[in-house]
Amino acid sequence: MLIGELAARAGTTTRALRYYEEQGLLESDRTSAGYRLYEPGAVRRVRNIRELLSCGLTVEDVKSLLAYLDADLPEVLSYSPLWGVGGGVGGPPGGAEVM
């Protein structure tokens, strides 16, 4: 799939995809015209990259997890916007306060 289709399916921008590729988080082939061409599995990889970055990991942290980006992430790594300082509604497991 081309970069615009991947961006739409993964819920991001083409600019972000180019950045992920520049940082070594994502790979693409090129068409004869020079367009980026991505495998179908790139959608999951990009969603996982976005999820990990939204959890506060750095690009370098995500690079260390490259071998795991093409599978579903464990729920323990899932971002919950309800968690915040003081725990928010529901809060983290065990009622621990997030600092």
All heavy atoms as an XYZ file, in Angstrom:
745
protein
N       0.835     -1.174      0.000
C       0.000      0.000      0.000
C       0.884      1.242      0.000
O       2.008      1.196      0.507
C      -0.961     -0.043      1.183
C      -0.406      0.423      2.513
S      -1.507      0.207      3.908
C      -1.369     -1.540      4.120
N       0.375      2.299     -0.532
C       1.122      3.552     -0.602
C       1.026      4.305      0.723
O       0.183      4.006      1.576
C       0.589      4.412     -1.743
C       0.768      3.829     -3.144
C       0.099      4.714     -4.181
C       2.226      3.612     -3.478
N       1.865      5.295      0.879
C       2.003      6.002      2.148
C       0.692      6.651      2.611
O       0.358      6.608      3.798
C       3.164      7.027      2.096
C       3.505      7.524      3.500
C       2.850      8.152      1.122
C       4.799      8.303      3.570
N      -0.073      7.227      1.708
C      -1.330      7.867      2.088
C      -2.339      6.872      2.626
O      -3.063      7.156      3.583
N      -2.398      5.697      2.031
C      -3.313      4.661      2.493
C      -2.889      4.145      3.867
O      -3.726      3.940      4.750
C      -3.367      3.510      1.491
C      -4.371      2.446      1.851
C      -4.446      1.322      0.834
O      -3.804      1.406     -0.230
O      -5.149      0.348      1.132
N      -1.588      3.936      4.054
C      -1.102      3.504      5.357
C      -1.417      4.545      6.421
O      -1.881      4.211      7.512
C       0.404      3.223      5.319
C       1.051      2.861      6.649
C       0.398      1.637      7.290
C       2.546      2.651      6.482
N      -1.191      5.804      6.116
C      -1.479      6.870      7.076
C      -2.956      6.852      7.470
O      -3.287      6.943      8.662
C      -1.094      8.231      6.493
N      -3.844      6.707      6.491
C      -5.276      6.683      6.773
C      -5.652      5.471      7.619
O      -6.397      5.587      8.594
C      -6.061      6.694      5.465
N      -5.133      4.310      7.275
C      -5.471      3.087      8.012
C      -4.914      3.080      9.431
O      -5.511      2.525     10.335
C      -4.946      1.862      7.277
C      -5.729      1.532      6.046
C      -5.243      0.231      5.464
N      -5.955     -0.103      4.246
C      -5.848     -1.261      3.634
N      -5.045     -2.196      4.112
N      -6.527     -1.500      2.537
N      -3.756      3.691      9.619
C      -3.107      3.688     10.935
C      -3.494      4.903     11.773
O      -3.108      4.992     12.938
C      -1.593      3.622     10.772
N      -4.214      5.848     11.194
C      -4.648      7.023     11.940
C      -3.544      8.012     12.222
O      -3.485      8.591     13.305
N      -2.671      8.215     11.247
C      -1.565      9.149     11.437
C      -1.361      9.949     10.156
O      -2.198      9.942      9.269
C      -0.289      8.387     11.862
O       0.683      9.340     12.310
C       0.271      7.529     10.762
N      -0.254     10.640     10.075
C       0.043     11.468      8.908
C       1.181     10.859      8.092
O       1.972     10.070      8.612
C       0.466     12.881      9.334
O       1.683     12.786     10.081
C      -0.610     13.544     10.194
N       1.257     11.268      6.844
C       2.363     10.809      6.005
C       3.684     11.352      6.549
O       4.713     10.685      6.465
C       2.180     11.229      4.546
O       2.037     12.657      4.475
C       0.947     10.571      3.931
N       3.646     12.516      7.128
C       4.859     13.101      7.712
C       5.383     12.228      8.850
O       6.591     11.989      8.971
C       4.558     14.513      8.209
C       5.767     15.211      8.754
C       5.444     16.623      9.142
N       6.626     17.266      9.685
C       6.648     18.489     10.157
N       5.569     19.232     10.138
N       7.754     18.999     10.629
N       4.466     11.744      9.703
C       4.872     10.872     10.806
C       5.475      9.577     10.267
O       6.486      9.095     10.785
C       3.687     10.562     11.710
N       4.896      9.028      9.208
C       5.418      7.793      8.633
C       6.825      7.995      8.088
O       7.691      7.142      8.272
C       4.493      7.277      7.533
C       3.096      6.865      7.995
C       2.250      6.441      6.797
C       3.156      5.779      9.036
N       7.051      9.108      7.431
C       8.397      9.402      6.932
C       9.383      9.526      8.092
O      10.521      9.071      8.005
C       8.388     10.674      6.094
C       7.737     10.507      4.755
C       7.865     11.787      3.913
N       6.933     11.749      2.810
C       5.744     12.371      2.782
N       5.363     13.109      3.820
N       4.958     12.270      1.740
N       8.938     10.142      9.183
C       9.786     10.280     10.365
C      10.104      8.909     10.960
O      11.256      8.621     11.296
C       9.101     11.172     11.409
C       9.869     11.266     12.699
C      11.029     12.037     12.784
C       9.459     10.574     13.832
C      11.755     12.117     13.961
C      10.171     10.649     15.018
C      11.313     11.422     15.074
O      12.033     11.495     16.245
N       9.091      8.052     11.099
C       9.330      6.709     11.643
C      10.326      5.951     10.768
O      11.191      5.243     11.282
C       8.033      5.911     11.745
C       6.985      6.496     12.661
C       5.643      6.194     12.494
C       7.315      7.353     13.715
C       4.674      6.715     13.324
C       6.351      7.884     14.549
C       5.020      7.558     14.348
O       4.060      8.073     15.167
N      10.201      6.120      9.470
C      11.134      5.446      8.563
C      12.548      6.014      8.718
O      13.527      5.269      8.785
C      10.649      5.586      7.120
C      11.346      4.651      6.177
C      10.681      4.584      4.811
O       9.496      4.905      4.685
O      11.395      4.192      3.872
N      12.643      7.315      8.821
C      13.944      7.974      9.004
C      14.621      7.514     10.294
O      15.843      7.379     10.360
C      13.710      9.494      9.058
C      14.928     10.329      9.264
C      14.553     11.808      9.339
O      14.070     12.344      8.327
O      14.727     12.394     10.428
N      13.807      7.240     11.320
C      14.330      6.812     12.617
C      14.594      5.306     12.689
O      15.053      4.808     13.708
C      13.367      7.216     13.734
C      13.200      8.702     13.884
C      14.525      9.394     14.172
O      15.261      9.005     15.073
N      14.833     10.416     13.406
N      14.268      4.579     11.629
C      14.518      3.139     11.600
C      13.428      2.294     12.228
O      13.639      1.112     12.503
N      12.258      2.882     12.457
C      11.156      2.144     13.064
C      10.267      1.457     12.034
O       9.497      0.560     12.373
C      10.285      3.094     13.903
C      10.970      3.801     15.056
C      10.024      4.800     15.702
C      11.468      2.798     16.075
N      10.357      1.894     10.797
C       9.468      1.430      9.737
C      10.267      1.287      8.459
O      11.177      2.078      8.215
C       8.349      2.476      9.562
C       7.198      2.186      8.635
C       6.411      0.959      9.102
C       6.276      3.393      8.563
N       9.926      0.281      7.661
C      10.617      0.065      6.390
C       9.619      0.087      5.244
O       8.456     -0.265      5.424
C      11.333     -1.292      6.396
C      12.452     -1.384      7.394
C      13.104     -2.760      7.396
O      12.648     -3.642      6.650
O      14.061     -2.928      8.154
N      10.102      0.485      4.077
C       9.266      0.449      2.881
C      10.120      0.052      1.687
O      11.338      0.188      1.710
C       8.636      1.823      2.621
O       9.628      2.764      2.254
N       9.441     -0.458      0.686
C      10.075     -0.669     -0.606
C       9.743      0.555     -1.439
O       9.010      1.446     -0.993
C       9.519     -1.936     -1.271
C       9.928     -3.198     -0.518
O      11.069     -3.246     -0.019
O       9.108     -4.119     -0.432
N      10.258      0.614     -2.640
C       9.956      1.726     -3.544
C       9.420      1.179     -4.854
O       9.880      0.146     -5.341
C      11.209      2.570     -3.825
C      11.810      3.264     -2.626
C      10.908      4.382     -2.139
N      11.477      5.012     -0.957
C      11.532      6.313     -0.784
N      11.055      7.122     -1.698
N      12.049      6.804      0.309
N       8.432      1.889     -5.408
C       7.940      1.533     -6.734
C       8.951      2.037     -7.759
O       9.879      2.774     -7.422
C       6.569      2.166     -7.013
O       6.726      3.591     -7.091
C       5.550      1.807     -5.936
N       8.744      1.691     -9.011
C       9.642      2.169    -10.066
C       9.603      3.689    -10.185
O      10.559      4.311    -10.640
C       9.291      1.521    -11.401
O       7.954      1.827    -11.741
N       8.504      4.290     -9.739
C       8.378      5.750     -9.770
C       8.914      6.399     -8.493
O       8.889      7.622     -8.360
C       6.922      6.143     -9.978
N       9.387      5.580     -7.544
C       9.969      6.127     -6.328
C       9.003      6.283     -5.164
O       9.380      6.784     -4.106
N       7.756      5.855     -5.335
C       6.790      5.956     -4.243
C       7.080      4.890     -3.190
O       7.466      3.768     -3.518
C       5.358      5.760     -4.752
C       4.870      6.861     -5.650
C       4.719      6.644     -7.021
C       4.545      8.114     -5.141
C       4.267      7.645     -7.855
C       4.092      9.126     -5.964
C       3.955      8.886     -7.322
O       3.506      9.879     -8.147
N       6.842      5.248     -1.924
C       7.003      4.274     -0.847
C       5.888      3.248     -0.945
O       4.732      3.586     -1.167
C       6.942      4.974      0.507
C       8.168      5.790      0.832
C       7.950      6.536      2.159
N       9.171      7.109      2.651
C       9.637      8.302      2.274
N       8.972      9.036      1.402
N      10.766      8.764      2.776
N       6.253      1.994     -0.706
C       5.305      0.892     -0.771
C       5.452      0.065      0.498
O       6.541     -0.420      0.811
C       5.594      0.042     -2.009
C       4.557     -0.971     -2.432
C       3.237     -0.281     -2.775
C       5.060     -1.741     -3.644
N       4.356     -0.070      1.253
C       4.376     -0.744      2.551
C       3.619     -2.060      2.503
O       2.627     -2.205      1.804
C       3.748      0.154      3.620
C       4.495      1.433      3.833
C       4.148      2.591      3.145
C       5.568      1.502      4.716
C       4.848      3.774      3.336
C       6.266      2.678      4.911
C       5.897      3.810      4.213
O       6.585      4.979      4.400
N       4.087     -3.010      3.302
C       3.408     -4.298      3.475
C       2.138     -4.081      4.314
O       2.084     -3.147      5.119
C       4.327     -5.284      4.198
C       5.593     -5.621      3.446
C       5.320     -6.461      2.202
O       4.391     -7.282      2.237
O       6.035     -6.261      1.206
N       1.138     -4.956      4.185
C      -0.082     -4.813      4.986
C       0.177     -4.807      6.502
O      -0.527     -4.130      7.247
C      -0.918     -6.034      4.586
C      -0.435     -6.390      3.219
C       1.033     -6.036      3.204
N       1.187     -5.528      6.956
C       1.507     -5.575      8.382
C       2.003     -4.251      8.946
O       2.094     -4.095     10.171
N       2.314     -3.309      8.079
C       2.807     -2.006      8.546
C       1.748     -1.255      9.345
O       2.088     -0.437     10.197
C       3.278     -1.165      7.359
N       0.471     -1.546      9.097
C      -0.599     -0.863      9.843
C      -0.465     -1.166     11.333
O      -0.469     -0.255     12.160
C      -1.997     -1.276      9.323
C      -3.096     -0.667     10.190
C      -2.164     -0.862      7.870
N      -0.316     -2.428     11.677
C      -0.172     -2.808     13.087
C       1.103     -2.204     13.663
O       1.121     -1.691     14.772
C      -0.135     -4.321     13.245
C       0.113     -4.719     14.714
C       0.046     -6.180     14.932
N      -1.338     -6.571     14.713
C      -1.765     -7.813     14.678
N      -0.918     -8.790     14.852
N      -3.021     -8.089     14.475
N       2.195     -2.262     12.912
C       3.467     -1.716     13.397
C       3.323     -0.231     13.722
O       3.745      0.226     14.788
C       4.575     -1.924     12.370
C       5.904     -1.302     12.796
C       7.007     -1.614     11.824
N       7.523     -2.934     12.072
C       8.717     -3.165     12.628
N       9.509     -2.178     12.957
N       9.122     -4.394     12.835
N       2.711      0.519     12.820
C       2.555      1.966     13.048
C       1.646      2.221     14.242
O       1.937      3.088     15.075
C       2.035      2.668     11.780
C       1.669      4.116     12.069
C       3.075      2.584     10.672
N       0.562      1.481     14.358
C      -0.323      1.648     15.514
C       0.425      1.350     16.809
O       0.253      2.060     17.808
C      -1.542      0.749     15.384
C      -2.522      1.247     14.342
C      -3.715      0.343     14.242
N      -4.637      0.822     13.223
C      -5.601      0.095     12.702
N      -5.787     -1.155     13.103
N      -6.405      0.610     11.779
N       1.259      0.316     16.802
C       2.045     -0.012     17.995
C       3.061      1.078     18.307
O       3.258      1.436     19.473
C       2.735     -1.361     17.835
C       1.776     -2.520     17.947
O       0.660     -2.375     18.461
N       2.177     -3.680     17.467
N       3.711      1.607     17.290
C       4.667      2.706     17.497
C       3.954      3.882     18.142
O       4.420      4.445     19.137
C       5.326      3.133     16.161
C       6.245      2.024     15.641
C       6.075      4.454     16.320
C       6.696      2.217     14.200
N       2.815      4.245     17.592
C       2.054      5.379     18.129
C       1.624      5.121     19.576
O       1.663      6.020     20.406
C       0.852      5.675     17.239
C       1.254      6.260     15.892
C       0.094      6.406     14.917
N      -1.109      6.974     15.485
C      -1.342      8.274     15.642
N      -0.420      9.148     15.269
N      -2.481      8.698     16.148
N       1.182      3.893     19.853
C       0.751      3.534     21.202
C       1.902      3.680     22.194
O       1.754      4.268     23.265
C       0.228      2.095     21.206
C      -0.251      1.611     22.543
C      -1.668      2.052     22.883
O      -2.379      2.530     21.996
O      -2.038      1.926     24.056
N       3.063      3.149     21.834
C       4.214      3.214     22.735
C       4.694      4.646     22.941
O       5.035      5.033     24.056
C       5.340      2.330     22.204
C       5.035      0.825     22.228
C       6.089      0.059     21.436
C       4.923      0.310     23.650
N       4.711      5.432     21.875
C       5.114      6.831     22.013
C       4.118      7.597     22.882
O       4.514      8.450     23.676
C       5.257      7.485     20.637
C       6.415      6.968     19.772
C       6.344      7.575     18.376
C       7.762      7.248     20.423
N       2.827      7.275     22.754
C       1.816      7.960     23.565
C       1.915      7.579     25.039
O       1.443      8.306     25.902
C       0.410      7.679     23.040
O      -0.005      6.371     23.362
N       2.540      6.431     25.327
C       2.755      5.998     26.714
C       3.963      6.685     27.339
O       4.265      6.458     28.515
C       2.956      4.487     26.770
S       1.465      3.543     26.463
N       4.684      7.462     26.545
C       5.829      8.181     27.076
C       7.180      7.599     26.712
O       8.205      8.122     27.133
N       7.193      6.500     25.961
C       8.466      5.951     25.525
C       9.087      6.877     24.489
O       8.380      7.564     23.743
C       8.281      4.558     24.921
C       8.271      3.393     25.920
C       7.021      3.417     26.761
C       8.410      2.089     25.188
N      10.390      6.894     24.425
C      11.091      7.678     23.416
C      11.260      6.838     22.156
O      11.051      5.617     22.177
C      12.489      8.092     23.913
O      13.291      6.909     24.048
C      12.417      8.851     25.233
N      11.667      7.469     21.079
C      11.945      6.736     19.841
C      13.027      5.698     20.093
O      12.943      4.571     19.603
C      12.343      7.705     18.704
C      12.865      6.950     17.502
C      11.156      8.579     18.312
N      14.025      6.045     20.875
C      15.094      5.097     21.196
C      14.545      3.901     21.967
O      14.960      2.764     21.737
C      16.219      5.774     21.980
C      17.026      6.758     21.154
C      17.684      6.120     19.942
O      18.246      5.006     20.065
O      17.630      6.727     18.860
N      13.608      4.146     22.884
C      12.979      3.048     23.616
C      12.239      2.122     22.647
O      12.339      0.905     22.739
C      11.965      3.569     24.641
C      12.587      4.374     25.769
O      13.769      4.141     26.093
O      11.881      5.245     26.314
N      11.476      2.725     21.740
C      10.696      1.944     20.780
C      11.629      1.150     19.868
O      11.343     -0.001     19.533
C       9.740      2.849     19.974
C       9.012      2.058     18.904
C       8.735      3.539     20.904
N      12.767      1.726     19.508
C      13.739      0.998     18.682
C      14.183     -0.292     19.361
O      14.407     -1.301     18.707
C      14.975      1.859     18.402
C      14.807      2.838     17.302
C      16.127      3.565     17.068
C      15.958      4.702     16.105
N      17.218      5.425     15.890
N      14.292     -0.266     20.673
C      14.716     -1.459     21.393
C      13.640     -2.544     21.390
O      13.917     -3.687     21.757
C      15.122     -1.110     22.826
O      13.988     -0.767     23.599
N      12.441     -2.196     20.971
C      11.317     -3.140     20.931
C      10.937     -3.537     19.507
O       9.869     -4.113     19.296
C      10.104     -2.518     21.637
C      10.297     -2.152     23.103
C       9.120     -1.348     23.612
C      10.510     -3.394     23.940
N      11.797     -3.260     18.533
C      11.468     -3.524     17.127
C      10.973     -4.949     16.874
O      10.051     -5.157     16.084
C      12.681     -3.248     16.228
C      12.984     -1.797     15.916
C      14.244     -1.695     15.069
C      11.822     -1.117     15.236
N      11.545     -5.916     17.545
C      11.176     -7.316     17.322
C       9.737     -7.609     17.736
O       9.172     -8.614     17.326
C      12.125     -8.233     18.089
N       9.127     -6.730     18.517
C       7.788     -6.964     19.045
C       6.717     -6.088     18.407
O       5.543     -6.208     18.761
C       7.779     -6.738     20.562
C       8.857     -7.520     21.251
C      10.045     -6.909     21.645
C       8.714     -8.889     21.471
C      11.050     -7.637     22.262
C       9.717     -9.621     22.079
C      10.877     -8.992     22.471
O      11.877     -9.714     23.075
N       7.088     -5.209     17.499
C       6.149     -4.225     16.972
C       5.145     -4.783     15.966
O       4.165     -4.122     15.660
C       6.907     -3.056     16.328
C       7.728     -2.201     17.283
C       8.440     -1.105     16.523
C       6.852     -1.619     18.382
N       5.376     -5.983     15.465
C       4.480     -6.536     14.450
C       3.418     -7.459     15.041
O       2.664     -8.096     14.306
C       5.289     -7.268     13.379
C       6.177     -6.306     12.609
O       5.759     -5.152     12.380
O       7.301     -6.697     12.250
N       3.335     -7.541     16.359
C       2.329     -8.356     17.038
C       1.512     -7.446     17.959
O       1.876     -6.290     18.189
C       3.010     -9.453     17.850
N       0.418     -7.980     18.477
C      -0.370     -7.199     19.425
C       0.462     -6.913     20.669
O       1.172     -7.788     21.159
C      -1.631     -7.966     19.836
C      -2.650     -8.066     18.711
O      -2.652     -7.180     17.837
O      -3.434     -9.022     18.714
N       0.362     -5.686     21.151
C       1.068     -5.317     22.374
C       0.323     -5.876     23.574
O      -0.904     -5.950     23.563
C       1.147     -3.793     22.507
C       1.988     -3.053     21.486
C       1.869     -1.555     21.715
C       3.430     -3.486     21.558
N       1.040     -6.252     24.625
C       0.364     -6.692     25.846
C      -0.469     -5.545     26.405
O      -0.093     -4.377     26.293
C       1.503     -7.038     26.798
C       2.744     -7.021     25.999
C       2.475     -6.282     24.741
N      -1.588     -5.866     27.020
C      -2.470     -4.828     27.557
C      -1.798     -3.968     28.614
O      -2.174     -2.828     28.802
C      -3.736     -5.459     28.123
C      -4.565     -6.078     27.036
C      -6.045     -5.858     27.223
O      -6.423     -5.059     28.086
O      -6.795     -6.479     26.490
N      -0.786     -4.503     29.268
C      -0.097     -3.733     30.293
C       0.546     -2.482     29.696
O       0.753     -1.494     30.386
C       0.939     -4.599     31.042
C       2.121     -4.923     30.154
C       1.396     -3.927     32.311
N       0.833     -2.496     28.390
C       1.433     -1.336     27.736
C       0.402     -0.397     27.141
O       0.748      0.656     26.649
C       2.381     -1.802     26.617
C       3.610     -2.560     27.072
C       4.401     -3.029     25.869
C       4.466     -1.725     27.995
N      -0.863     -0.767     27.192
C      -1.900      0.062     26.581
C      -2.079      1.354     27.351
O      -2.108      1.373     28.580
C      -3.227     -0.686     26.513
O      -3.118     -1.777     25.661
N      -2.249      2.412     26.614
C      -2.434      3.744     27.176
C      -3.883      3.918     27.602
O      -4.798      3.544     26.877
C      -2.070      4.793     26.126
C      -2.406      6.197     26.543
C      -1.635      6.848     27.498
C      -3.475      6.874     25.997
C      -1.921      8.143     27.888
C      -3.775      8.164     26.377
C      -2.996      8.794     27.317
O      -3.293     10.063     27.705
N      -4.102      4.448     28.770
C      -5.448      4.765     29.230
C      -5.511      6.255     29.526
O      -4.895      6.726     30.474
C      -5.800      3.978     30.485
O      -7.060      4.408     30.967
N      -6.269      7.014     28.726
C      -6.340      8.459     28.950
C      -7.019      8.823     30.263
O      -6.953      9.947     30.703
C      -7.146      8.961     27.754
C      -7.925      7.780     27.290
C      -7.082      6.581     27.610
N      -7.660      7.857     30.922
C      -8.310      8.138     32.193
C      -7.321      8.161     33.344
O      -7.639      8.624     34.427
C      -9.401      7.089     32.469
C     -10.521      7.039     31.430
C     -11.505      5.926     31.775
C     -11.230      8.370     31.340
N      -6.125      7.617     33.131
C      -5.114      7.633     34.173
C      -4.413      8.973     34.134
O      -4.082      9.499     33.100
C      -4.066      6.553     33.962
C      -4.582      5.164     34.078
C      -5.868      4.775     34.230
C      -3.813      3.983     34.029
N      -5.949      3.427     34.274
C      -4.699      2.912     34.154
C      -2.468      3.731     33.892
C      -4.269      1.601     34.158
C      -2.053      2.425     33.886
C      -2.950      1.369     34.034
N      -4.166      9.495     35.242
C      -3.448     10.751     35.325
C      -2.980     10.923     36.750
O      -3.108     10.027     37.574
N      -2.503     12.069     37.059
C      -2.089     12.318     38.428
C      -3.323     12.168     39.302
O      -4.369     12.725     39.023
C      -1.466     13.724     38.568
C      -1.137     14.021     40.015
C      -0.233     13.819     37.697
N      -3.217     11.358     40.323
C      -4.348     11.082     41.189
C      -5.143      9.874     40.742
O      -6.079      9.471     41.387
N      -4.800      9.288     39.612
C      -5.449      8.064     39.172
C      -6.606      8.264     38.239
O      -6.877      7.420     37.426
N      -7.344      9.364     38.325
C      -8.473      9.577     37.433
C      -9.555      8.536     37.663
O      -9.534      7.776     38.617
N     -10.533      8.502     36.804
C     -11.624      7.540     36.914
C     -11.078      6.152     36.682
O     -10.486      5.866     35.663
C     -12.733      7.858     35.874
C     -13.819      6.817     35.970
C     -13.272      9.235     36.092
N     -11.289      5.282     37.622
C     -10.787      3.914     37.473
C      -9.348      3.796     37.938
O      -9.017      2.910     38.677
N      -8.508      4.691     37.524
C      -7.112      4.704     37.933
C      -6.345      3.477     37.525
O      -6.896      2.550     36.948
N      -5.083      3.443     37.815
C      -4.259      2.284     37.490
C      -4.604      1.118     38.390
O      -5.184      1.296     39.461
C      -2.837      2.783     37.725
C      -2.976      3.930     38.652
C      -4.330      4.533     38.398
N      -4.245     -0.087     37.956
C      -4.524     -1.263     38.781
C      -3.938     -1.124     40.172
O      -2.856     -0.585     40.354
C      -3.822     -2.401     38.013
C      -3.667     -1.896     36.620
C      -3.555     -0.402     36.726
N      -4.686     -1.598     41.149
C      -4.211     -1.548     42.529
C      -4.398     -0.188     43.192
O      -4.014      0.028     44.316
N      -4.983      0.766     42.460
C      -5.222      2.079     43.012
C      -4.001      2.930     43.224
O      -4.044      3.954     43.871
N      -2.855      2.491     42.684
C      -1.613      3.262     42.846
C      -1.736      4.596     42.143
O      -2.351      4.706     41.099
C      -0.430      2.480     42.284
N      -1.165      5.596     42.710
C      -1.185      6.914     42.098
C      -0.091      7.006     41.049
O       1.031      6.566     41.257
C      -0.966      7.990     43.161
C      -1.192      9.379     42.617
C      -1.258     10.398     43.730
O      -1.974     10.177     44.717
O      -0.559     11.415     43.612
N      -0.430      7.577     39.900
C       0.538      7.761     38.822
C       1.284      9.057     39.049
O       0.683     10.087     39.293
C      -0.181      7.811     37.448
C       0.814      8.083     36.343
C      -0.933      6.516     37.202
N       2.597      9.000     39.018
C       3.384     10.202     39.255
C       4.045     10.645     37.988
O       4.424      9.963     37.167
C       4.454      9.937     40.292
C       3.892      9.441     41.580
S       4.080     10.704     42.791
C       3.252      9.955     44.155
